[in-house]
Amino acid sequence: MQTRLVTATTLVATLAATLAPIPAQAATPVRPSTAEHGWVTSTLRHMSLEQKVGQLFSTYVYGGDATGPTAADRAANLAAFGVETPAEVIERYHLGGVCYFSWSHNLDSPRQIAALSNGLQRAALGDGAKGRVPLLISTDQEQGTVLRMPSPAAQFPGAMALGAARSPRAARTSADVTGRELRAVGIRQPYAPIADVNVNAGNPVIGVRSFGADPTLVADLTAAQVTGFQDDARVTAVAKHFPGHGDTATDSHTGLPVINHSRAEWDRIDAPPFRRAIKAGVESIMTAHIVIPALDPSGDPATLSPTILTGVLRGELGFRGVIVTDALNMAGVRAKYGDERVPVLALKAGADQLLMPPDLALARDAVLRAVASGELTERRIDESVRRILGMKYRQGLARSPLVDVEEAVRTVGAPEHLAAVTRVTDPTLTAVRNDAGVLPLPRADRSVLVTGWDSAAFAPVATVAAGFTARGARATARPATLPSDTVIAAAATQAAAHDLTVVLVNKAWDTTVTDPRATQQRLVAALLATGKPVVVVAVRDPYDIAYLPGVTTYLATYSYTRAAMDTLVRALHGELSPSGRLPVTIPTAEGTGSVLYPYGHGLSW
């Protein structure tokens, strides 16, 4: 079939249909119910100052079992926290929350995760004495390129892919299913959705984690996911990263970004998604370790800025929920003040939850000393603890903190959830270029080389090769992640002996990182030089094509999950027609502001 460009008229009509308002959304209660007020007040009354301060902190713990971690995890806990088991960390510090990660060995299987959550909750509640509070367990389950729950959990496309599909309903479905699976294993606070508007193609930390470059689209999909998480799945949505991390050229993990938007630009670009999230009733908002002089000329990162958190977020935007900091072990928040001052300054700025300080004991003791000296009042601590307790109550943790392990096993990866993944993923694929008319491919007995960037966790190269094999081709999988010159030469030799090459690229534009990403550019150039047909697929940022001269066939999947690769293979063979449209502008590589492909561009066949 002949390739056709999605016209501007079609785009406008489709946008009008897909961005239609979703069903009414409940706002965060202005006043708590009588039952909530009673539980929060009673619980707070029986808490010591140390217990209250503990509620402010959420951090990682090492191990997949609350009381019986491995020897290596015991040693890691001892080094970080002075005790050996996750349960002992909870008890020693009266923690209000725990954040799960793969690297801290918390996430293995639905059964294990649910059992760990129950063990941690029992440690938090102890003997049930008054003043003991259930934990709020969290994780970064944005989906796409940032997800923590391993298979068989439903692995949806990430935010920018959803932006390409332009469907609030699909965004809501993704949040709903994701939230249900998290809740089943005891996780009540996914750190999602991303409300950042990615207007900087060189953004090293947000990129495809954002829904796109249009504030209205990002606002619509952010609100849809808030509804999916909270109203449908009954977990706490976290809109991040306030006041907007989308126009940074510095990664706040390694430095302190400065955004030079004027106040008018901030109101027009960065604020709308957060305003919509608040209107949709978002329970929690995460801060960004960024400086925006137009909002606060002090040079303090937003996480530590009373002007931004108390003045803008609470005062101007009217947010009444829980403000959680981004991780306090990131360089962006540590650049100006010492680790002992950061948690105190964050609370003085208006934050409630303090996430992952680099030294938990130091941070906790600093807050206690600040109360003792009068720099912070116990009343100020109580304000944050009340918000946190109220959020826990609304999540049902006061009534039922434990989960049914067998139900968790049945829920995570349920067939209907995996079917929803396919439905949501299919409309996200974006065909950007098909000048030579190579696509769609007929099923044929041809030799195909699949090479390029790969992931041990998802194996996209092998997944695509298997898809070709299933359709009658003789496919060879040759992963070449950041390849050496020797690997590039060998891949080119192999490509010359095949009828077709499919090459996957991941942030090929970014040559500023330690790994020389330009090797991906050289790999693509070598494959093109064979003269054989080459299909280039960006499995992360769609911007790569600007740095790959000579490419005539190019698609963007925005993520490398198995579902995304399955959708890709089916589209390559004409089994579905690509319908995704760029949710960002792709600029030329020269940095002059020229546009290579405009917002809304997309091909279909």
VEXLUMFI-429484 format. One line per 8 residues: number of its first residue (from 0); their letters; for each residue z, y, x of C-alpha. Coordinates in Angstrom, 2 decimals, decimal comma, padded with zeros to 5 digits, always signed. Each point is the difference from the previous one (the first is absolute). Layout:
BEGIN
NUM	a	Z Y X; ...
***
This chain:
BEGIN
0	mqtrlvta	+000,00 +000,00 +000,00; -000,57 +003,59 +001,07; +002,90 +002,02 +001,29; +000,83 +003,09 -002,05; +002,25 +002,98 +000,70; +002,75 +000,81 -002,49; -001,15 +003,40 -001,25; +002,18 +003,05 -000,51
8	ttlvatla	-000,55 -000,23 -003,77; +001,12 -003,62 +000,00; +002,98 +000,91 +002,17; +001,19 +002,73 -002,35; -000,37 -002,24 -003,05; +001,79 -002,87 +001,71; +002,81 +002,23 +001,24; +000,52 +001,30 -003,52
16	atlapipa	+000,37 -003,56 -001,25; +002,11 -001,47 +002,78; +002,33 +002,96 +000,37; +000,86 +000,13 -003,69; +003,73 +000,38 -000,59; +001,99 -003,21 +000,16; +002,68 -000,68 -002,62; +002,93 +002,40 -000,19
24	qaatpvrp	+002,52 -000,29 +002,82; +003,74 +000,21 -000,27; +001,71 +002,72 +002,00; +003,12 -000,50 +002,07; +002,96 +000,45 -002,37; +001,40 +003,52 +000,21; +003,38 -001,33 -001,04; +001,21 -003,54 +000,66
32	staehgwv	+000,95 -002,26 -002,86; +003,67 -000,32 -000,87; +000,08 -003,48 +001,54; -001,64 +001,18 +003,22; +002,29 +003,01 +000,29; +003,03 -002,19 -000,54; -000,98 -002,59 +002,61; -000,97 +002,60 +002,59
40	tstlrhms	+003,16 +002,05 -000,52; +002,29 -003,03 +000,05; -001,66 -001,47 +003,07; +000,08 +003,28 +001,90; +003,68 +000,52 -000,86; +000,94 -003,28 +001,66; -002,04 +000,49 +003,18; +001,49 +001,09 +003,29
48	leqkvgql	-001,76 +002,68 +002,04; -001,27 -002,71 +002,38; -001,50 -001,90 -002,93; -001,64 +003,13 -001,34; -001,54 +000,85 +003,36; -001,21 -003,58 +000,33; -001,89 +000,37 -003,28; -002,11 +002,73 +001,59
56	fstyvygg	-001,48 -002,35 +002,61; -002,77 -002,57 -000,28; -001,14 -001,93 +003,04; -001,48 -003,26 +001,23; +001,98 -003,12 +000,89; -001,19 -002,94 +002,07; -000,36 -003,46 -001,52; -001,28 -001,95 -002,95
64	datgptaa	+003,41 -001,23 -001,09; +002,95 +002,25 -000,84; +002,62 -002,11 +001,73; -001,96 -002,46 +002,15; -002,69 +001,81 +002,02; -001,54 -001,49 +003,12; +001,61 +000,47 +003,40; -002,60 +002,61 +000,90
72	draanlaa	+000,68 +001,97 -003,19; +003,75 -000,24 +000,57; -000,51 +001,53 +003,43; -002,21 +002,74 -001,43; +002,57 +000,90 -002,67; +002,77 +000,01 +002,58; -001,96 +002,38 +002,23; -000,93 +002,34 -002,86
80	fgvetpae	+003,08 -000,12 -002,22; +002,85 -001,66 +001,88; +000,13 -003,03 -002,34; -002,12 -003,14 -000,16; -001,11 -000,62 -003,57; -001,71 +002,12 -002,65; +002,97 -000,52 -002,31; +002,36 +001,37 +002,64
88	vieryhlg	-002,22 +003,08 +000,47; +000,26 +000,70 -003,74; +003,77 -000,45 +000,00; +000,70 +002,02 +003,14; -002,05 +003,04 -000,99; +000,31 -000,22 -003,84; -003,78 +000,37 -000,05; -001,66 +001,37 -003,09
96	gvcyfsws	-003,36 -001,53 +000,81; -001,95 -002,39 +002,19; -003,68 +000,23 +000,89; -001,92 -003,23 +000,60; -002,57 -000,45 +002,78; -001,93 -002,88 +001,48; +001,06 +000,97 +003,52; +003,67 -000,28 -000,99
104	hnldsprq	-000,76 -003,48 -001,37; +000,94 +000,74 -003,61; -003,27 -001,04 -001,63; -001,17 -003,59 +000,06; -000,40 -001,56 -003,46; +000,96 +000,95 -003,56; +002,86 -002,50 +000,04; +001,36 +001,24 +003,30
112	iaalsngl	-000,31 +003,70 -000,90; +001,72 -000,48 -003,37; +002,81 -001,98 +001,63; +000,42 +002,67 +002,69; +000,20 +002,71 -002,66; +002,67 -001,93 -001,88; +001,97 -000,55 +003,19; -000,08 +003,69 +000,86
120	qraalgdg	+001,02 +000,97 -003,52; +002,99 -002,36 +000,18; +000,99 +001,60 +003,29; -000,24 +003,47 -001,54; +002,04 -000,97 -003,07; +002,56 -002,06 +001,90; +002,81 -001,14 -002,27; -001,13 +002,35 -002,76
128	akgrvpll	+002,67 +002,59 +000,72; -000,52 +003,46 -001,47; -001,99 +002,26 +002,26; -002,30 -002,81 +001,18; -003,60 +000,80 -000,80; -003,18 -002,11 -000,15; -002,70 +000,66 +002,56; -003,33 +001,68 -000,59
136	istdqeqg	-002,45 -002,19 +001,95; -003,30 +001,58 +001,00; -003,19 -000,65 +001,94; -003,31 +001,71 +000,81; -002,28 -001,70 -002,50; -002,77 +002,58 -000,24; -002,62 -002,79 -000,04; -003,25 +000,13 +001,95
144	tvlrmpsp	+000,74 +000,58 +003,68; +003,76 +000,46 -000,54; +001,58 -002,96 -001,72; +003,01 -002,12 +000,86; +000,07 -002,86 -002,50; -001,86 -002,98 +001,47; -002,23 -002,42 -001,86; +000,19 -001,27 -002,73
152	aaqfpgam	+000,91 +003,51 -001,16; -002,76 +001,95 -001,75; -001,76 +002,10 +002,63; -001,76 +002,90 -001,66; -002,32 +002,53 +001,62; +001,74 +003,11 +001,28; -000,02 +003,55 -001,26; -003,37 +001,21 +001,33
160	algaarsp	-001,72 -003,08 -001,44; +001,55 +000,83 -003,37; -001,26 +003,54 +000,47; -003,51 -001,39 +000,48; +000,29 -001,83 -003,33; +001,14 +003,19 -001,78; +002,10 -001,97 -002,52; +003,56 +001,04 -000,91
168	raartsad	+000,27 -003,21 -002,02; -000,79 -002,13 +003,07; +002,52 +002,01 +002,07; +002,63 -000,58 -002,66; -000,78 -003,73 -000,12; +000,36 -000,27 +003,77; +003,41 +001,69 -000,11; +001,12 -002,05 -002,99
176	vtgrelra	-000,80 -003,39 +001,56; +001,29 +001,07 +003,42; +003,25 +001,23 -001,53; +000,52 -003,17 -002,06; -000,36 -002,18 +003,07; +002,36 +002,19 +002,03; +002,59 +000,06 -002,76; -000,16 -003,79 -000,28
184	vgirqpya	+001,19 -000,36 +003,60; +002,65 +002,72 -000,27; -001,93 +003,00 +001,37; +000,39 +002,96 -002,34; -001,40 +002,88 +002,06; -003,57 -000,23 +001,31; -000,70 +002,99 +002,21; -003,11 +000,92 -002,01
192	piadvnvn	-002,16 +001,68 -001,19; -001,45 +002,24 +002,68; -000,42 +003,50 -001,46; -001,59 +001,51 +003,12; -003,46 +001,54 -000,35; -002,00 -001,15 +003,04; -002,17 +003,03 +000,74; -000,01 -000,64 +003,75
200	agnpvigv	-002,39 -002,76 +001,11; +001,85 -000,11 +003,33; +003,37 -000,72 -001,60; +001,45 -002,79 +002,17; +002,79 -001,13 -002,31; -001,07 +000,48 -003,64; -003,75 -000,60 -000,33; -000,70 -002,88 -002,41
208	rsfgadpt	+003,64 +000,05 -001,12; -000,99 +003,05 -002,07; -001,93 -000,20 -003,27; -002,45 +002,54 +001,39; -000,85 +003,63 +000,69; -000,07 +001,39 -003,54; +003,42 +001,25 -001,20; -000,80 -000,76 -003,65
216	lvadltaa	-001,03 -003,58 +000,74; +003,06 -000,56 +002,18; +002,26 +001,50 -002,67; -001,49 -002,19 -002,74; +000,35 -003,22 +001,97; +003,46 +000,91 +001,31; +001,21 +000,55 -003,57; -001,61 -003,27 -001,10
224	qvtgfqdd	+001,83 -001,93 +002,71; +003,31 +001,66 -000,78; -000,45 -001,23 -003,57; -001,01 -003,48 +001,14; +002,99 -000,37 +002,29; +002,66 +001,54 -002,21; -000,99 -000,40 -003,64; -001,79 -003,35 +000,35
232	arvtavak	+001,66 -001,84 +002,90; +003,36 +001,81 -000,16; +000,31 +000,71 +003,72; +000,52 +003,38 +001,65; -003,18 +001,81 +001,02; +000,20 +002,17 +003,12; -002,62 +002,76 +000,28; -000,57 +000,86 +003,66
240	hfpghgdt	-000,15 +001,94 +002,31; +001,22 +003,39 -001,30; -001,19 +002,71 +000,43; -003,29 -001,74 +000,91; -001,10 -001,88 +003,13; -003,75 -000,02 -000,69; -001,24 +002,66 +002,44; +001,72 -001,08 +003,19
248	atdshtgl	-001,62 -000,81 +003,33; +003,29 -001,30 +001,46; +001,82 -003,19 -000,94; +003,57 +000,88 -001,00; +001,10 -003,35 +001,46; -000,80 +001,38 +003,45; +000,04 +003,79 -000,36; +000,72 +002,94 -002,29
256	pvinhsra	-003,09 +000,97 -002,00; -000,60 +003,60 -001,06; -002,09 +000,75 -003,12; -001,33 +003,53 -000,14; -000,84 +000,12 -003,69; +000,68 +003,34 -001,62; +002,35 +000,01 -002,97; -003,03 +000,28 -002,29
264	ewdridap	-001,66 -002,98 +001,72; +003,18 -002,04 -000,30; +000,21 +000,79 -003,71; -003,64 -001,00 -000,48; -000,25 -003,05 +002,29; +003,39 -001,56 +000,75; +002,22 +000,82 -002,96; -001,96 -001,41 -002,99
272	pfrraika	+000,72 -003,71 +000,61; +003,73 +000,66 +000,37; +000,04 +002,18 -003,11; -001,71 -002,81 -001,94; +002,37 -002,61 +001,42; +002,98 +002,07 -001,12; -001,53 +000,48 -003,43; -000,50 -003,77 -000,19
280	gvesimta	+003,72 -000,48 +000,65; -000,02 -001,19 +003,62; +003,51 -001,08 +000,98; -000,30 +000,64 +003,73; -002,01 +002,13 +002,43; -000,22 -000,61 +003,76; -000,04 +002,88 +002,46; -002,46 +000,57 +002,84
288	hivipald	+000,90 +000,80 +003,59; -002,49 +002,86 +000,10; +000,11 +003,77 +000,44; -001,74 +002,29 -002,50; +000,66 +003,57 +001,12; -001,26 +001,44 -003,31; +002,84 -001,80 -001,78; +002,64 +000,38 +002,72
296	psgdpatl	-000,67 +002,06 +003,14; +003,11 -001,35 +001,77; -001,91 -002,78 +001,76; +002,27 -002,66 -001,47; -001,64 -003,14 -001,36; +000,01 -000,20 -003,80; +002,57 -002,80 +000,13; +002,51 +002,47 +001,45
304	sptiltgv	-001,08 +003,11 -001,90; +002,22 +001,34 -002,83; -002,82 +002,40 -000,87; -002,40 -002,87 -000,65; +002,27 -002,70 -001,46; +002,45 +002,11 -001,99; -002,09 +003,12 -000,48; -003,49 -001,38 -000,68
312	lrgelgfr	+000,47 -003,64 -001,07; +003,12 +000,44 -002,12; -000,19 +003,70 -000,82; -003,71 +000,63 -000,59; -001,26 -003,47 -000,92; +003,13 -000,93 -001,94; +000,54 -003,44 +001,53; +003,35 -001,50 -000,98
320	gvivtdal	-000,32 -003,49 +001,48; +000,88 -001,53 +003,36; -001,44 +001,55 +003,15; -000,39 -002,65 +002,71; -000,87 +000,92 +003,55; -002,79 -001,66 +001,88; +001,38 -002,17 +002,80; +002,38 +001,97 +002,19
328	nmagvrak	-001,01 -002,00 +003,08; -003,41 +001,72 +000,00; -000,77 +002,56 +002,71; -000,96 +002,69 -002,50; +003,56 +000,45 -001,25; +001,63 -000,52 +003,40; -002,12 +002,55 +001,87; +002,22 +003,04 -000,56
336	ygdervpv	+003,53 -001,35 -000,52; +002,06 -002,88 +001,33; +000,54 -003,22 -001,93; +003,57 +001,03 -000,78; -001,12 +003,20 -001,72; -002,99 -001,31 -001,96; +001,86 -001,83 -002,80; +002,36 +002,93 -000,55
344	lalkagad	-002,86 +002,50 -000,09; -001,97 -002,21 -002,38; +002,92 -000,05 -002,45; +000,48 +003,76 +000,34; -003,71 +000,41 -000,75; +000,36 -001,96 -003,23; -000,87 -003,62 +000,86; +001,90 -002,84 -001,67
352	qllmppdl	-001,05 -003,24 +001,68; -000,13 -000,15 +003,80; -002,51 -002,61 +001,11; +000,24 -001,99 +003,24; +001,89 +002,23 +002,45; -000,52 -001,16 +003,60; +003,75 -000,54 +000,42; +001,69 -000,80 -003,30
360	alardavl	+003,55 +000,25 +001,30; -000,70 +003,37 +001,63; -001,64 +001,33 -003,17; +002,76 -001,20 -002,31; +002,74 +001,38 +002,24; -001,82 +003,34 +000,29; -000,01 +000,38 -003,78; +003,69 -000,93 -000,22
368	ravasgel	+000,84 +002,56 +002,70; -002,05 +002,64 -001,80; +002,10 -000,57 -003,12; +003,23 +000,09 +002,00; -001,03 +003,30 +001,64; -001,11 +001,57 -003,26; -003,66 +000,28 +000,98; -000,69 -002,36 -002,90
376	terrides	+002,27 -000,25 -003,01; +000,93 -003,20 -001,75; -001,38 +001,61 -003,14; -003,39 +000,21 +001,71; +000,23 -003,69 +000,91; +000,93 -000,79 -003,61; -003,15 +001,78 -001,26; -002,25 -002,34 +001,95
384	vrrilgmk	+002,06 -003,09 -000,76; -000,17 +000,80 -003,72; -003,80 +000,18 +000,16; -000,18 -003,28 +001,91; +002,43 -001,78 -002,33; -001,85 +001,30 -003,06; -003,28 -001,34 +001,37; +001,60 -003,37 +000,66
392	yrqglars	+001,39 -000,09 -003,51; -003,39 +000,77 -001,54; -001,49 -002,82 +002,06; +002,44 -002,42 -001,63; +001,89 -000,71 +003,22; +003,38 +000,71 -001,57; -000,59 -002,76 -002,56; -002,04 -002,57 +001,90
400	plvdveea	-000,31 +000,50 +003,75; -000,95 -003,63 +000,68; -003,41 -001,57 -000,61; -001,06 -003,45 -001,20; -001,45 -001,68 +003,08; -002,10 -002,48 -001,97; -001,39 +002,79 -002,16; -000,91 +001,88 +003,18
408	vrtvgape	-001,98 -002,99 +001,22; -001,88 -000,14 -003,32; -000,66 +003,74 -000,12; -001,22 +000,83 +003,50; -003,67 -000,86 +000,27; -000,27 -001,10 -003,64; -003,61 -000,80 -001,02; -000,18 +002,97 -002,34
416	hlaavtrv	+001,11 +002,28 +002,84; -002,69 -001,30 +002,35; -002,60 +000,40 -002,74; +001,11 +003,64 -000,34; -000,53 +000,46 +003,75; -003,66 -001,00 -000,36; -000,52 +002,23 -003,04; +001,47 +002,99 +001,79
424	tdptltav	-001,73 -000,66 +003,35; -003,60 -000,50 -001,20; -000,69 +003,63 -001,06; +001,38 +001,42 +003,27; -002,75 -001,12 +002,39; -002,19 +002,94 +001,05; -003,53 -000,44 +001,30; -000,67 +003,06 +002,15
432	rndagvlp	-003,34 -000,75 +001,63; -002,80 -002,54 -000,59; -003,02 +001,76 +001,50; -001,82 -003,15 +001,08; +000,46 -001,65 -003,37; +001,74 -002,99 +001,60; +002,39 -000,34 -002,92; +000,45 -001,82 -002,24
440	lpradrsv	-000,61 -003,27 +001,86; -001,46 -003,05 -001,69; +001,81 -003,29 +000,47; -001,87 -001,64 +002,83; +000,19 -002,45 +002,85; +000,35 +002,70 +002,63; +002,15 +000,32 +003,12; +002,63 +002,72 -000,23
448	lvtgwdsa	+002,38 +001,33 +002,63; +003,20 +001,61 -001,26; +001,82 +001,93 +002,70; +002,09 +003,11 +000,68; +003,54 +001,06 -000,79; +002,35 -002,74 -001,18; +003,58 -000,54 -001,13; +002,11 -003,10 +000,60
456	afapvatv	+001,74 +000,47 -003,34; -003,15 +000,36 -002,13; -002,82 -001,47 +002,13; -002,73 +002,19 -001,55; -002,69 -001,20 +002,43; +000,59 -003,65 -000,91; +000,26 +000,88 -003,71; -003,40 +001,72 -000,01
464	aagftarg	-001,58 -002,82 +002,02; +001,38 -002,58 -002,44; -001,51 +001,99 -002,87; -003,44 -000,21 +001,59; +000,39 -003,71 +000,69; +000,90 -000,60 -003,65; -003,33 +001,62 -000,92; -002,15 -002,22 +002,19
472	aratarpa	-000,08 +001,96 +003,23; +000,84 -001,27 +003,47; +002,73 +002,47 +000,88; +001,84 +000,48 +003,29; +003,29 +001,89 +000,18; +000,56 +001,85 +003,30; +002,98 +002,39 -000,15; -000,37 +002,92 +002,41
480	tlpsdtvi	+002,90 +002,39 -000,50; -000,23 +002,88 +002,50; -002,36 -002,13 +002,12; -000,52 +000,20 +003,76; -003,45 +000,59 +001,46; -000,27 -003,75 +000,64; +000,78 -000,81 -003,63; -002,45 +002,67 -001,21
488	aaaatqaa	-002,78 -001,48 +002,15; +000,72 -003,51 -001,26; +000,05 +001,17 -003,64; -003,35 +001,76 +000,46; -001,52 -003,14 +001,51; +001,26 -002,00 -002,95; -001,26 +002,58 -002,51; -003,49 -000,16 +001,50
496	ahdltvvl	-000,05 -003,71 -000,82; +001,01 +000,52 -003,65; -001,95 +001,26 -002,99; +002,71 +002,47 -001,07; +003,22 +001,47 +001,38; +002,92 +001,34 -002,01; +002,41 +002,06 +002,12; +003,41 +001,24 -001,17
504	vnkawdtt	+001,40 +003,25 +001,41; +003,49 +001,51 -000,32; +000,60 +003,65 +000,91; -002,94 -000,06 +002,38; +000,09 +003,82 -000,17; +003,44 +000,21 +001,63; -000,32 -000,04 +003,77; +003,24 +001,88 +000,64
512	vtdpratq	+002,30 -003,01 -000,24; +001,10 -002,19 +002,89; -002,50 -002,74 -000,87; -003,55 +001,22 +000,73; -001,44 +000,01 -003,51; -003,29 +001,16 +001,46; -000,60 -003,66 +000,91; -000,69 -000,57 -003,70
520	qrlvaall	-002,65 +002,70 +000,19; -001,57 -001,71 +003,02; +000,10 -003,37 -001,77; -001,92 +001,37 -002,97; -002,53 +001,68 +002,30; -000,58 -003,26 +001,88; -000,51 -001,92 -003,23; -002,50 +002,59 -001,27
528	atgkpvvv	-001,89 -000,20 +003,29; -000,91 -003,64 -000,74; -002,40 +001,19 -002,68; +001,42 -002,48 -002,50; +001,43 +001,20 -003,35; +003,61 +001,18 +000,30; +002,37 +000,70 -002,90; +002,95 +002,18 +001,02
536	vavrdpyd	+003,15 -000,15 -002,13; +002,88 +002,46 +000,40; +003,10 -001,98 -000,92; +002,25 +003,05 +000,25; -001,10 +003,64 +000,31; -003,43 +000,77 -001,50; -000,49 +002,71 +002,64; -001,21 -002,46 +002,68
544	iaylpgvt	-003,70 +000,37 -000,83; -000,06 +003,49 +001,51; +000,71 -001,57 +003,39; -002,49 -002,87 -000,29; -003,50 +001,45 +000,52; -002,89 -002,15 -001,07; +001,84 -001,88 -002,73; -002,20 -000,39 -003,08
552	tylatysy	+002,15 -002,37 -002,09; +003,65 +000,99 -000,49; +002,71 -000,83 -002,52; +003,65 +001,01 -000,34; +002,70 -002,36 -001,26; +003,00 +002,21 +001,00; +002,11 -003,12 +000,71; -000,37 -003,49 +001,43
560	traamdtl	+001,85 -002,15 -002,51; -001,60 -003,29 -000,98; -000,81 +001,41 -003,43; -001,82 +002,95 +001,60; -002,00 -002,34 +002,21; -000,86 -002,24 -002,95; -001,23 +003,02 -001,96; -002,06 +001,02 +003,05
568	vralhgel	-001,74 -003,37 +000,31; -000,84 -000,11 -003,69; -001,43 +003,52 +000,15; -002,04 -000,82 +003,11; -001,65 -002,81 -001,98; -000,58 +002,06 -003,13; +002,58 -001,86 -002,06; +001,56 +003,33 -000,86
576	spsgrlpv	-001,30 +003,52 +000,35; +002,07 +002,41 +002,10; +001,44 +002,71 -002,23; +002,53 +001,73 +002,26; -000,61 +003,62 +000,94; +001,36 +001,79 +003,01; +003,39 +001,59 -000,83; -000,30 +002,10 +003,16
584	tiptaegt	-002,69 +001,95 +001,80; -001,36 -001,59 +003,17; -000,60 +002,77 +002,54; -002,34 -000,23 +002,96; +001,49 -000,97 +003,34; -000,54 +003,41 +001,62; +002,96 +001,59 -001,76; -002,06 +002,95 -001,22
592	gsvlypyg	+000,89 -000,52 -003,64; -003,42 -001,38 -000,88; -000,05 -002,72 -002,63; -001,60 -003,37 +000,69; +000,79 -001,52 -003,41; +001,53 +002,03 -002,85; +002,93 -000,81 -002,21; -001,24 -002,21 -002,83
600	hglsw	-002,87 -001,60 +001,94; -000,66 -003,66 -000,71; -002,88 -002,47 -000,30; -000,47 -002,92 -002,33; -002,56 -002,74 -000,55
***
